[in-house]
Amino acid sequence: MDNDGQPFAQEDFERVKEELASRFEGVTAYLQAPADGLWRKGAESNADKIVIFEVMTEEIDLREWRDR
């Protein structure tokens, strides 16, 4: 869900999966059992349900990942 509690469309996950598969010649997506995330900024906390996309690469382009 986004920060307003609206669920992301399945098409959004498929788009990311396709982009990563094209870029890295493969991707593993963990979409069925979201993990719990907790983010703190000072005294404020936000809880998330997260999914994980995993790719293998020999080199990491940090700028690309920060932009994502």
PDB file of N, H, CA, C and O in Angstrom:
ATOM      1  N   MET A   1       0.840  -1.191   0.000  1.00  0.00           N
ATOM      2  CA  MET A   1       0.000   0.000   0.000  1.00  0.00           C
ATOM      3  C   MET A   1       0.878   1.245   0.000  1.00  0.00           C
ATOM      4  O   MET A   1       2.012   1.230   0.478  1.00  0.00           O
ATOM      5  N   ASP A   2       0.333   2.304  -0.539  1.00  0.00           N
ATOM      6  H   ASP A   2      -0.589   2.316  -0.927  1.00  0.00           H
ATOM      7  CA  ASP A   2       1.074   3.550  -0.514  1.00  0.00           C
ATOM      8  C   ASP A   2       0.899   4.222   0.849  1.00  0.00           C
ATOM      9  O   ASP A   2       0.270   3.656   1.743  1.00  0.00           O
ATOM     10  N   ASN A   3       1.445   5.411   1.007  1.00  0.00           N
ATOM     11  H   ASN A   3       1.956   5.870   0.281  1.00  0.00           H
ATOM     12  CA  ASN A   3       1.395   6.098   2.302  1.00  0.00           C
ATOM     13  C   ASN A   3      -0.017   6.520   2.707  1.00  0.00           C
ATOM     14  O   ASN A   3      -0.255   6.851   3.869  1.00  0.00           O
ATOM     15  N   ASP A   4      -0.959   6.508   1.752  1.00  0.00           N
ATOM     16  H   ASP A   4      -0.765   6.239   0.809  1.00  0.00           H
ATOM     17  CA  ASP A   4      -2.350   6.833   2.060  1.00  0.00           C
ATOM     18  C   ASP A   4      -3.193   5.583   2.292  1.00  0.00           C
ATOM     19  O   ASP A   4      -4.408   5.678   2.465  1.00  0.00           O
ATOM     20  N   GLY A   5      -2.549   4.402   2.297  1.00  0.00           N
ATOM     21  H   GLY A   5      -1.562   4.326   2.157  1.00  0.00           H
ATOM     22  CA  GLY A   5      -3.255   3.165   2.549  1.00  0.00           C
ATOM     23  C   GLY A   5      -3.909   2.547   1.323  1.00  0.00           C
ATOM     24  O   GLY A   5      -4.656   1.576   1.441  1.00  0.00           O
ATOM     25  N   GLN A   6      -3.633   3.102   0.141  1.00  0.00           N
ATOM     26  H   GLN A   6      -3.026   3.891   0.044  1.00  0.00           H
ATOM     27  CA  GLN A   6      -4.200   2.562  -1.094  1.00  0.00           C
ATOM     28  C   GLN A   6      -3.316   1.450  -1.641  1.00  0.00           C
ATOM     29  O   GLN A   6      -2.108   1.642  -1.781  1.00  0.00           O
ATOM     30  N   PRO A   7      -3.893   0.288  -1.955  1.00  0.00           N
ATOM     31  CA  PRO A   7      -3.073  -0.806  -2.472  1.00  0.00           C
ATOM     32  C   PRO A   7      -2.523  -0.482  -3.861  1.00  0.00           C
ATOM     33  O   PRO A   7      -3.179   0.173  -4.671  1.00  0.00           O
ATOM     34  N   PHE A   8      -1.304  -0.957  -4.113  1.00  0.00           N
ATOM     35  H   PHE A   8      -0.771  -1.489  -3.455  1.00  0.00           H
ATOM     36  CA  PHE A   8      -0.724  -0.823  -5.439  1.00  0.00           C
ATOM     37  C   PHE A   8      -1.395  -1.830  -6.369  1.00  0.00           C
ATOM     38  O   PHE A   8      -1.768  -2.920  -5.937  1.00  0.00           O
ATOM     39  N   ALA A   9      -1.546  -1.477  -7.620  1.00  0.00           N
ATOM     40  H   ALA A   9      -1.242  -0.591  -7.971  1.00  0.00           H
ATOM     41  CA  ALA A   9      -2.129  -2.380  -8.610  1.00  0.00           C
ATOM     42  C   ALA A   9      -1.149  -3.513  -8.917  1.00  0.00           C
ATOM     43  O   ALA A   9       0.065  -3.310  -8.898  1.00  0.00           O
ATOM     44  N   GLN A  10      -1.670  -4.688  -9.197  1.00  0.00           N
ATOM     45  H   GLN A  10      -2.656  -4.853  -9.213  1.00  0.00           H
ATOM     46  CA  GLN A  10      -0.838  -5.830  -9.558  1.00  0.00           C
ATOM     47  C   GLN A  10       0.051  -5.495 -10.747  1.00  0.00           C
ATOM     48  O   GLN A  10       1.172  -5.995 -10.848  1.00  0.00           O
ATOM     49  N   GLU A  11      -0.443  -4.654 -11.643  1.00  0.00           N
ATOM     50  H   GLU A  11      -1.353  -4.247 -11.561  1.00  0.00           H
ATOM     51  CA  GLU A  11       0.333  -4.249 -12.819  1.00  0.00           C
ATOM     52  C   GLU A  11       1.625  -3.535 -12.424  1.00  0.00           C
ATOM     53  O   GLU A  11       2.623  -3.632 -13.139  1.00  0.00           O
ATOM     54  N   ASP A  12       1.621  -2.822 -11.303  1.00  0.00           N
ATOM     55  H   ASP A  12       0.810  -2.743 -10.723  1.00  0.00           H
ATOM     56  CA  ASP A  12       2.834  -2.140 -10.831  1.00  0.00           C
ATOM     57  C   ASP A  12       3.922  -3.154 -10.490  1.00  0.00           C
ATOM     58  O   ASP A  12       5.088  -2.957 -10.832  1.00  0.00           O
ATOM     59  N   PHE A  13       3.539  -4.241  -9.814  1.00  0.00           N
ATOM     60  H   PHE A  13       2.592  -4.401  -9.536  1.00  0.00           H
ATOM     61  CA  PHE A  13       4.505  -5.278  -9.460  1.00  0.00           C
ATOM     62  C   PHE A  13       5.018  -5.988 -10.709  1.00  0.00           C
ATOM     63  O   PHE A  13       6.205  -6.294 -10.816  1.00  0.00           O
ATOM     64  N   GLU A  14       4.120  -6.245 -11.646  1.00  0.00           N
ATOM     65  H   GLU A  14       3.155  -5.996 -11.560  1.00  0.00           H
ATOM     66  CA  GLU A  14       4.519  -6.905 -12.889  1.00  0.00           C
ATOM     67  C   GLU A  14       5.483  -6.035 -13.689  1.00  0.00           C
ATOM     68  O   GLU A  14       6.437  -6.541 -14.280  1.00  0.00           O
ATOM     69  N   ARG A  15       5.232  -4.721 -13.709  1.00  0.00           N
ATOM     70  H   ARG A  15       4.457  -4.310 -13.230  1.00  0.00           H
ATOM     71  CA  ARG A  15       6.105  -3.793 -14.438  1.00  0.00           C
ATOM     72  C   ARG A  15       7.511  -3.803 -13.844  1.00  0.00           C
ATOM     73  O   ARG A  15       8.496  -3.878 -14.578  1.00  0.00           O
ATOM     74  N   VAL A  16       7.606  -3.726 -12.518  1.00  0.00           N
ATOM     75  H   VAL A  16       6.806  -3.665 -11.921  1.00  0.00           H
ATOM     76  CA  VAL A  16       8.912  -3.752 -11.853  1.00  0.00           C
ATOM     77  C   VAL A  16       9.615  -5.072 -12.133  1.00  0.00           C
ATOM     78  O   VAL A  16      10.811  -5.094 -12.426  1.00  0.00           O
ATOM     79  N   LYS A  17       8.877  -6.168 -12.043  1.00  0.00           N
ATOM     80  H   LYS A  17       7.906  -6.151 -11.805  1.00  0.00           H
ATOM     81  CA  LYS A  17       9.454  -7.489 -12.293  1.00  0.00           C
ATOM     82  C   LYS A  17      10.002  -7.580 -13.714  1.00  0.00           C
ATOM     83  O   LYS A  17      11.103  -8.093 -13.918  1.00  0.00           O
ATOM     84  N   GLU A  18       9.248  -7.090 -14.695  1.00  0.00           N
ATOM     85  H   GLU A  18       8.355  -6.674 -14.529  1.00  0.00           H
ATOM     86  CA  GLU A  18       9.700  -7.120 -16.092  1.00  0.00           C
ATOM     87  C   GLU A  18      10.926  -6.233 -16.303  1.00  0.00           C
ATOM     88  O   GLU A  18      11.864  -6.621 -17.000  1.00  0.00           O
ATOM     89  N   GLU A  19      10.916  -5.043 -15.700  1.00  0.00           N
ATOM     90  H   GLU A  19      10.155  -4.728 -15.134  1.00  0.00           H
ATOM     91  CA  GLU A  19      12.069  -4.135 -15.818  1.00  0.00           C
ATOM     92  C   GLU A  19      13.337  -4.794 -15.271  1.00  0.00           C
ATOM     93  O   GLU A  19      14.387  -4.762 -15.914  1.00  0.00           O
ATOM     94  N   LEU A  20      13.234  -5.384 -14.100  1.00  0.00           N
ATOM     95  H   LEU A  20      12.381  -5.410 -13.578  1.00  0.00           H
ATOM     96  CA  LEU A  20      14.406  -6.004 -13.477  1.00  0.00           C
ATOM     97  C   LEU A  20      14.859  -7.237 -14.254  1.00  0.00           C
ATOM     98  O   LEU A  20      16.059  -7.468 -14.404  1.00  0.00           O
ATOM     99  N   ALA A  21      13.913  -8.025 -14.747  1.00  0.00           N
ATOM    100  H   ALA A  21      12.938  -7.838 -14.626  1.00  0.00           H
ATOM    101  CA  ALA A  21      14.274  -9.206 -15.538  1.00  0.00           C
ATOM    102  C   ALA A  21      15.006  -8.804 -16.807  1.00  0.00           C
ATOM    103  O   ALA A  21      15.956  -9.469 -17.218  1.00  0.00           O
ATOM    104  N   SER A  22      14.568  -7.725 -17.421  1.00  0.00           N
ATOM    105  H   SER A  22      13.796  -7.184 -17.087  1.00  0.00           H
ATOM    106  CA  SER A  22      15.246  -7.239 -18.635  1.00  0.00           C
ATOM    107  C   SER A  22      16.628  -6.700 -18.321  1.00  0.00           C
ATOM    108  O   SER A  22      17.591  -6.986 -19.032  1.00  0.00           O
ATOM    109  N   ARG A  23      16.721  -5.927 -17.264  1.00  0.00           N
ATOM    110  H   ARG A  23      15.939  -5.694 -16.686  1.00  0.00           H
ATOM    111  CA  ARG A  23      17.985  -5.265 -16.908  1.00  0.00           C
ATOM    112  C   ARG A  23      19.038  -6.257 -16.417  1.00  0.00           C
ATOM    113  O   ARG A  23      20.217  -6.122 -16.747  1.00  0.00           O
ATOM    114  N   PHE A  24      18.619  -7.256 -15.627  1.00  0.00           N
ATOM    115  H   PHE A  24      17.662  -7.365 -15.358  1.00  0.00           H
ATOM    116  CA  PHE A  24      19.568  -8.164 -14.981  1.00  0.00           C
ATOM    117  C   PHE A  24      19.475  -9.600 -15.487  1.00  0.00           C
ATOM    118  O   PHE A  24      20.107 -10.500 -14.933  1.00  0.00           O
ATOM    119  N   GLU A  25      18.700  -9.809 -16.520  1.00  0.00           N
ATOM    120  H   GLU A  25      18.187  -9.079 -16.970  1.00  0.00           H
ATOM    121  CA  GLU A  25      18.521 -11.127 -17.127  1.00  0.00           C
ATOM    122  C   GLU A  25      17.898 -12.129 -16.171  1.00  0.00           C
ATOM    123  O   GLU A  25      18.086 -13.335 -16.327  1.00  0.00           O
ATOM    124  N   GLY A  26      17.168 -11.648 -15.195  1.00  0.00           N
ATOM    125  H   GLY A  26      17.016 -10.668 -15.068  1.00  0.00           H
ATOM    126  CA  GLY A  26      16.450 -12.511 -14.266  1.00  0.00           C
ATOM    127  C   GLY A  26      16.107 -11.773 -12.992  1.00  0.00           C
ATOM    128  O   GLY A  26      16.768 -10.802 -12.625  1.00  0.00           O
ATOM    129  N   VAL A  27      15.069 -12.239 -12.323  1.00  0.00           N
ATOM    130  H   VAL A  27      14.532 -13.028 -12.622  1.00  0.00           H
ATOM    131  CA  VAL A  27      14.634 -11.643 -11.063  1.00  0.00           C
ATOM    132  C   VAL A  27      13.849 -12.693 -10.281  1.00  0.00           C
ATOM    133  O   VAL A  27      13.176 -13.538 -10.869  1.00  0.00           O
ATOM    134  N   THR A  28      13.938 -12.636  -8.975  1.00  0.00           N
ATOM    135  H   THR A  28      14.485 -11.949  -8.497  1.00  0.00           H
ATOM    136  CA  THR A  28      13.088 -13.431  -8.103  1.00  0.00           C
ATOM    137  C   THR A  28      12.225 -12.454  -7.326  1.00  0.00           C
ATOM    138  O   THR A  28      12.741 -11.534  -6.691  1.00  0.00           O
ATOM    139  N   ALA A  29      10.915 -12.649  -7.373  1.00  0.00           N
ATOM    140  H   ALA A  29      10.496 -13.397  -7.889  1.00  0.00           H
ATOM    141  CA  ALA A  29       9.993 -11.741  -6.691  1.00  0.00           C
ATOM    142  C   ALA A  29       9.279 -12.499  -5.585  1.00  0.00           C
ATOM    143  O   ALA A  29       8.667 -13.538  -5.834  1.00  0.00           O
ATOM    144  N   TYR A  30       9.354 -11.990  -4.377  1.00  0.00           N
ATOM    145  H   TYR A  30       9.851 -11.147  -4.174  1.00  0.00           H
ATOM    146  CA  TYR A  30       8.674 -12.557  -3.216  1.00  0.00           C
ATOM    147  C   TYR A  30       7.435 -11.696  -2.970  1.00  0.00           C
ATOM    148  O   TYR A  30       7.499 -10.700  -2.250  1.00  0.00           O
ATOM    149  N   LEU A  31       6.305 -12.085  -3.572  1.00  0.00           N
ATOM    150  H   LEU A  31       6.253 -12.895  -4.157  1.00  0.00           H
ATOM    151  CA  LEU A  31       5.101 -11.260  -3.537  1.00  0.00           C
ATOM    152  C   LEU A  31       3.968 -11.863  -2.705  1.00  0.00           C
ATOM    153  O   LEU A  31       3.048 -11.144  -2.314  1.00  0.00           O
ATOM    154  N   GLN A  32       4.016 -13.152  -2.432  1.00  0.00           N
ATOM    155  H   GLN A  32       4.763 -13.736  -2.750  1.00  0.00           H
ATOM    156  CA  GLN A  32       2.870 -13.820  -1.818  1.00  0.00           C
ATOM    157  C   GLN A  32       2.753 -13.615  -0.309  1.00  0.00           C
ATOM    158  O   GLN A  32       1.642 -13.583   0.221  1.00  0.00           O
ATOM    159  N   ALA A  33       3.853 -13.481   0.373  1.00  0.00           N
ATOM    160  H   ALA A  33       4.755 -13.508  -0.057  1.00  0.00           H
ATOM    161  CA  ALA A  33       3.816 -13.358   1.828  1.00  0.00           C
ATOM    162  C   ALA A  33       4.605 -12.113   2.233  1.00  0.00           C
ATOM    163  O   ALA A  33       5.777 -12.214   2.596  1.00  0.00           O
ATOM    164  N   PRO A  34       3.977 -10.955   2.173  1.00  0.00           N
ATOM    165  CA  PRO A  34       4.724  -9.737   2.497  1.00  0.00           C
ATOM    166  C   PRO A  34       5.346  -9.778   3.887  1.00  0.00           C
ATOM    167  O   PRO A  34       4.771 -10.319   4.831  1.00  0.00           O
ATOM    168  N   ALA A  35       6.516  -9.203   3.985  1.00  0.00           N
ATOM    169  H   ALA A  35       6.983  -8.763   3.218  1.00  0.00           H
ATOM    170  CA  ALA A  35       7.212  -9.078   5.264  1.00  0.00           C
ATOM    171  C   ALA A  35       6.761  -7.789   5.949  1.00  0.00           C
ATOM    172  O   ALA A  35       6.269  -6.866   5.301  1.00  0.00           O
ATOM    173  N   ASP A  36       6.936  -7.745   7.254  1.00  0.00           N
ATOM    174  H   ASP A  36       7.336  -8.495   7.781  1.00  0.00           H
ATOM    175  CA  ASP A  36       6.610  -6.533   8.007  1.00  0.00           C
ATOM    176  C   ASP A  36       7.820  -5.620   8.059  1.00  0.00           C
ATOM    177  O   ASP A  36       8.934  -6.068   8.330  1.00  0.00           O
ATOM    178  N   GLY A  37       7.603  -4.351   7.802  1.00  0.00           N
ATOM    179  H   GLY A  37       6.698  -3.987   7.582  1.00  0.00           H
ATOM    180  CA  GLY A  37       8.660  -3.349   7.919  1.00  0.00           C
ATOM    181  C   GLY A  37       8.262  -2.307   8.956  1.00  0.00           C
ATOM    182  O   GLY A  37       7.077  -2.018   9.124  1.00  0.00           O
ATOM    183  N   LEU A  38       9.224  -1.755   9.637  1.00  0.00           N
ATOM    184  H   LEU A  38      10.186  -1.990   9.500  1.00  0.00           H
ATOM    185  CA  LEU A  38       8.975  -0.690  10.603  1.00  0.00           C
ATOM    186  C   LEU A  38      10.009   0.388  10.375  1.00  0.00           C
ATOM    187  O   LEU A  38      11.210   0.119  10.394  1.00  0.00           O
ATOM    188  N   TRP A  39       9.551   1.599  10.160  1.00  0.00           N
ATOM    189  H   TRP A  39       8.575   1.818  10.144  1.00  0.00           H
ATOM    190  CA  TRP A  39      10.432   2.714   9.841  1.00  0.00           C
ATOM    191  C   TRP A  39      10.266   3.784  10.900  1.00  0.00           C
ATOM    192  O   TRP A  39       9.150   4.201  11.211  1.00  0.00           O
ATOM    193  N   ARG A  40      11.382   4.221  11.447  1.00  0.00           N
ATOM    194  H   ARG A  40      12.288   3.882  11.194  1.00  0.00           H
ATOM    195  CA  ARG A  40      11.334   5.247  12.491  1.00  0.00           C
ATOM    196  C   ARG A  40      12.091   6.485  12.050  1.00  0.00           C
ATOM    197  O   ARG A  40      13.173   6.409  11.467  1.00  0.00           O
ATOM    198  N   LYS A  41      11.492   7.620  12.345  1.00  0.00           N
ATOM    199  H   LYS A  41      10.613   7.682  12.819  1.00  0.00           H
ATOM    200  CA  LYS A  41      12.131   8.918  12.124  1.00  0.00           C
ATOM    201  C   LYS A  41      11.851   9.735  13.371  1.00  0.00           C
ATOM    202  O   LYS A  41      10.761  10.280  13.547  1.00  0.00           O
ATOM    203  N   GLY A  42      12.855   9.808  14.232  1.00  0.00           N
ATOM    204  H   GLY A  42      13.740   9.365  14.089  1.00  0.00           H
ATOM    205  CA  GLY A  42      12.655  10.464  15.520  1.00  0.00           C
ATOM    206  C   GLY A  42      11.656   9.677  16.355  1.00  0.00           C
ATOM    207  O   GLY A  42      11.816   8.470  16.540  1.00  0.00           O
ATOM    208  N   ALA A  43      10.636  10.344  16.857  1.00  0.00           N
ATOM    209  H   ALA A  43      10.506  11.324  16.707  1.00  0.00           H
ATOM    210  CA  ALA A  43       9.629   9.690  17.687  1.00  0.00           C
ATOM    211  C   ALA A  43       8.504   9.080  16.853  1.00  0.00           C
ATOM    212  O   ALA A  43       7.636   8.394  17.393  1.00  0.00           O
ATOM    213  N   GLU A  44       8.511   9.322  15.543  1.00  0.00           N
ATOM    214  H   GLU A  44       9.216   9.879  15.103  1.00  0.00           H
ATOM    215  CA  GLU A  44       7.459   8.844  14.663  1.00  0.00           C
ATOM    216  C   GLU A  44       7.804   7.471  14.086  1.00  0.00           C
ATOM    217  O   GLU A  44       8.951   7.228  13.712  1.00  0.00           O
ATOM    218  N   SER A  45       6.819   6.571  14.011  1.00  0.00           N
ATOM    219  H   SER A  45       5.887   6.768  14.315  1.00  0.00           H
ATOM    220  CA  SER A  45       7.009   5.234  13.435  1.00  0.00           C
ATOM    221  C   SER A  45       5.959   4.970  12.369  1.00  0.00           C
ATOM    222  O   SER A  45       4.818   5.418  12.480  1.00  0.00           O
ATOM    223  N   ASN A  46       6.354   4.242  11.338  1.00  0.00           N
ATOM    224  H   ASN A  46       7.281   3.878  11.248  1.00  0.00           H
ATOM    225  CA  ASN A  46       5.435   3.807  10.290  1.00  0.00           C
ATOM    226  C   ASN A  46       5.652   2.328  10.040  1.00  0.00           C
ATOM    227  O   ASN A  46       6.789   1.868   9.934  1.00  0.00           O
ATOM    228  N   ALA A  47       4.559   1.584   9.945  1.00  0.00           N
ATOM    229  H   ALA A  47       3.636   1.957  10.031  1.00  0.00           H
ATOM    230  CA  ALA A  47       4.637   0.160   9.659  1.00  0.00           C
ATOM    231  C   ALA A  47       4.290  -0.076   8.195  1.00  0.00           C
ATOM    232  O   ALA A  47       3.436   0.611   7.634  1.00  0.00           O
ATOM    233  N   ASP A  48       4.951  -1.045   7.581  1.00  0.00           N
ATOM    234  H   ASP A  48       5.645  -1.603   8.037  1.00  0.00           H
ATOM    235  CA  ASP A  48       4.731  -1.392   6.182  1.00  0.00           C
ATOM    236  C   ASP A  48       4.606  -2.888   6.025  1.00  0.00           C
ATOM    237  O   ASP A  48       5.092  -3.659   6.852  1.00  0.00           O
ATOM    238  N   LYS A  49       3.951  -3.288   4.956  1.00  0.00           N
ATOM    239  H   LYS A  49       3.556  -2.661   4.284  1.00  0.00           H
ATOM    240  CA  LYS A  49       4.014  -4.645   4.430  1.00  0.00           C
ATOM    241  C   LYS A  49       4.871  -4.512   3.181  1.00  0.00           C
ATOM    242  O   LYS A  49       4.552  -3.714   2.300  1.00  0.00           O
ATOM    243  N   ILE A  50       5.955  -5.280   3.089  1.00  0.00           N
ATOM    244  H   ILE A  50       6.213  -5.928   3.805  1.00  0.00           H
ATOM    245  CA  ILE A  50       6.868  -5.113   1.967  1.00  0.00           C
ATOM    246  C   ILE A  50       6.981  -6.394   1.157  1.00  0.00           C
ATOM    247  O   ILE A  50       6.769  -7.494   1.668  1.00  0.00           O
ATOM    248  N   VAL A  51       7.314  -6.230  -0.103  1.00  0.00           N
ATOM    249  H   VAL A  51       7.486  -5.337  -0.518  1.00  0.00           H
ATOM    250  CA  VAL A  51       7.661  -7.350  -0.969  1.00  0.00           C
ATOM    251  C   VAL A  51       9.114  -7.165  -1.382  1.00  0.00           C
ATOM    252  O   VAL A  51       9.656  -6.063  -1.307  1.00  0.00           O
ATOM    253  N   ILE A  52       9.735  -8.248  -1.815  1.00  0.00           N
ATOM    254  H   ILE A  52       9.295  -9.143  -1.876  1.00  0.00           H
ATOM    255  CA  ILE A  52      11.159  -8.208  -2.140  1.00  0.00           C
ATOM    256  C   ILE A  52      11.376  -8.673  -3.567  1.00  0.00           C
ATOM    257  O   ILE A  52      10.851  -9.706  -3.982  1.00  0.00           O
ATOM    258  N   PHE A  53      12.165  -7.893  -4.322  1.00  0.00           N
ATOM    259  H   PHE A  53      12.592  -7.055  -3.984  1.00  0.00           H
ATOM    260  CA  PHE A  53      12.627  -8.285  -5.642  1.00  0.00           C
ATOM    261  C   PHE A  53      14.128  -8.505  -5.529  1.00  0.00           C
ATOM    262  O   PHE A  53      14.854  -7.618  -5.081  1.00  0.00           O
ATOM    263  N   GLU A  54      14.594  -9.672  -5.930  1.00  0.00           N
ATOM    264  H   GLU A  54      14.004 -10.393  -6.294  1.00  0.00           H
ATOM    265  CA  GLU A  54      16.009 -10.021  -5.789  1.00  0.00           C
ATOM    266  C   GLU A  54      16.624 -10.228  -7.171  1.00  0.00           C
ATOM    267  O   GLU A  54      16.076 -10.942  -8.012  1.00  0.00           O
ATOM    268  N   VAL A  55      17.777  -9.586  -7.386  1.00  0.00           N
ATOM    269  H   VAL A  55      18.221  -9.007  -6.703  1.00  0.00           H
ATOM    270  CA  VAL A  55      18.528  -9.764  -8.626  1.00  0.00           C
ATOM    271  C   VAL A  55      19.973 -10.077  -8.287  1.00  0.00           C
ATOM    272  O   VAL A  55      20.450  -9.763  -7.197  1.00  0.00           O
ATOM    273  N   MET A  56      20.656 -10.692  -9.220  1.00  0.00           N
ATOM    274  H   MET A  56      20.268 -10.947 -10.106  1.00  0.00           H
ATOM    275  CA  MET A  56      22.080 -10.999  -9.065  1.00  0.00           C
ATOM    276  C   MET A  56      22.843 -10.168 -10.082  1.00  0.00           C
ATOM    277  O   MET A  56      22.452 -10.087 -11.246  1.00  0.00           O
ATOM    278  N   THR A  57      23.932  -9.552  -9.640  1.00  0.00           N
ATOM    279  H   THR A  57      24.249  -9.618  -8.694  1.00  0.00           H
ATOM    280  CA  THR A  57      24.737  -8.741 -10.538  1.00  0.00           C
ATOM    281  C   THR A  57      26.176  -8.703 -10.031  1.00  0.00           C
ATOM    282  O   THR A  57      26.428  -8.837  -8.834  1.00  0.00           O
ATOM    283  N   GLU A  58      27.098  -8.523 -10.941  1.00  0.00           N
ATOM    284  H   GLU A  58      26.894  -8.414 -11.914  1.00  0.00           H
ATOM    285  CA  GLU A  58      28.505  -8.420 -10.545  1.00  0.00           C
ATOM    286  C   GLU A  58      28.875  -6.999 -10.149  1.00  0.00           C
ATOM    287  O   GLU A  58      29.801  -6.794  -9.364  1.00  0.00           O
ATOM    288  N   GLU A  59      28.162  -6.021 -10.682  1.00  0.00           N
ATOM    289  H   GLU A  59      27.409  -6.188 -11.320  1.00  0.00           H
ATOM    290  CA  GLU A  59      28.436  -4.612 -10.361  1.00  0.00           C
ATOM    291  C   GLU A  59      27.154  -3.941  -9.909  1.00  0.00           C
ATOM    292  O   GLU A  59      26.073  -4.238 -10.417  1.00  0.00           O
ATOM    293  N   ILE A  60      27.280  -3.039  -8.953  1.00  0.00           N
ATOM    294  H   ILE A  60      28.158  -2.798  -8.540  1.00  0.00           H
ATOM    295  CA  ILE A  60      26.128  -2.320  -8.425  1.00  0.00           C
ATOM    296  C   ILE A  60      26.236  -0.854  -8.834  1.00  0.00           C
ATOM    297  O   ILE A  60      27.246  -0.197  -8.583  1.00  0.00           O
ATOM    298  N   ASP A  61      25.182  -0.359  -9.463  1.00  0.00           N
ATOM    299  H   ASP A  61      24.362  -0.893  -9.667  1.00  0.00           H
ATOM    300  CA  ASP A  61      25.092   1.046  -9.820  1.00  0.00           C
ATOM    301  C   ASP A  61      24.260   1.736  -8.736  1.00  0.00           C
ATOM    302  O   ASP A  61      23.032   1.756  -8.813  1.00  0.00           O
ATOM    303  N   LEU A  62      24.929   2.302  -7.727  1.00  0.00           N
ATOM    304  H   LEU A  62      25.927   2.286  -7.664  1.00  0.00           H
ATOM    305  CA  LEU A  62      24.216   2.883  -6.580  1.00  0.00           C
ATOM    306  C   LEU A  62      23.282   4.004  -6.986  1.00  0.00           C
ATOM    307  O   LEU A  62      22.204   4.144  -6.407  1.00  0.00           O
ATOM    308  N   ARG A  63      23.661   4.798  -7.955  1.00  0.00           N
ATOM    309  H   ARG A  63      24.536   4.685  -8.425  1.00  0.00           H
ATOM    310  CA  ARG A  63      22.791   5.896  -8.404  1.00  0.00           C
ATOM    311  C   ARG A  63      21.470   5.346  -8.943  1.00  0.00           C
ATOM    312  O   ARG A  63      20.398   5.870  -8.640  1.00  0.00           O
ATOM    313  N   GLU A  64      21.560   4.284  -9.742  1.00  0.00           N
ATOM    314  H   GLU A  64      22.431   3.858  -9.988  1.00  0.00           H
ATOM    315  CA  GLU A  64      20.345   3.671 -10.288  1.00  0.00           C
ATOM    316  C   GLU A  64      19.415   3.200  -9.170  1.00  0.00           C
ATOM    317  O   GLU A  64      18.207   3.433  -9.228  1.00  0.00           O
ATOM    318  N   TRP A  65      19.975   2.539  -8.151  1.00  0.00           N
ATOM    319  H   TRP A  65      20.955   2.350  -8.104  1.00  0.00           H
ATOM    320  CA  TRP A  65      19.151   2.017  -7.062  1.00  0.00           C
ATOM    321  C   TRP A  65      18.583   3.133  -6.198  1.00  0.00           C
ATOM    322  O   TRP A  65      17.456   3.025  -5.714  1.00  0.00           O
ATOM    323  N   ARG A  66      19.337   4.192  -6.000  1.00  0.00           N
ATOM    324  H   ARG A  66      20.253   4.280  -6.393  1.00  0.00           H
ATOM    325  CA  ARG A  66      18.806   5.330  -5.237  1.00  0.00           C
ATOM    326  C   ARG A  66      17.645   5.982  -5.988  1.00  0.00           C
ATOM    327  O   ARG A  66      16.669   6.413  -5.374  1.00  0.00           O
ATOM    328  N   ASP A  67      17.753   6.054  -7.318  1.00  0.00           N
ATOM    329  H   ASP A  67      18.546   5.705  -7.816  1.00  0.00           H
ATOM    330  CA  ASP A  67      16.689   6.643  -8.123  1.00  0.00           C
ATOM    331  C   ASP A  67      15.417   5.801  -8.080  1.00  0.00           C
ATOM    332  O   ASP A  67      14.310   6.332  -8.169  1.00  0.00           O
ATOM    333  N   ARG A  68      15.578   4.499  -7.943  1.00  0.00           N
ATOM    334  H   ARG A  68      16.477   4.067  -7.871  1.00  0.00           H
ATOM    335  CA  ARG A  68      14.402   3.629  -7.874  1.00  0.00           C
ATOM    336  C   ARG A  68      13.630   3.914  -6.605  1.00  0.00           C
ATOM    337  O   ARG A  68      12.601   3.287  -6.354  1.00  0.00           O
TER     338      ARG A  68
END
